[in-house]
Amino acid sequence: MYLFVEVIFHAGQRRNLPKTGYRPDAIFNKLGDYWGITFAELQVDKFDNPTLAIIKFTFQDCHYKEVCLGQKFSIMEGSHQVGEGKIISIVMKE
């Protein structure tokens, strides 16, 4: 199971661009709950540019049922938002 997403990493929020295997948290809901994600595929060349990626929930598969197409989310490192994204596709195959 995974999410195909479009993400943008903001300039000035990180020193280096993230790579495949990057494991930040994400906020998908209005309650501000932090959910662990892992970037299974990520090739970002530049800050502030939209990039396609594949993410997986790191700890709980039940989160796949709690998100929807077009949903926006924040990419977090601690209390700092380093980027944002939007869900393009939800793949439920195991």
Steps between C-alpha positions, in 0.01 A plus 500: 500500500624847419406854402608661174541869586623836375724674755681831534787555743536864606830684460651613829338223705762227440868515410486211254236358272356174633554165325329164474475355852429841663275447805328817619156532655196631318179671609202389294211602725366814667576357844871541428587134561854408396519182290834345408568472128786355297588616151528173304588693183618860488717685251483871575741731316405841631324669793160661437433277195219243486636145494325165466571243770376179658446492877399228744369534851783390726305363796126452440338363186158617624595854391450401134127482569504843667627698199343587164598606149590866472560531875777740594751437778791669675846343518643553846836471675412545864289816522642642174313467173761425233263430215153408387333254273184379332378142452467405133429127536447245778625150418360238735685194363713315752 
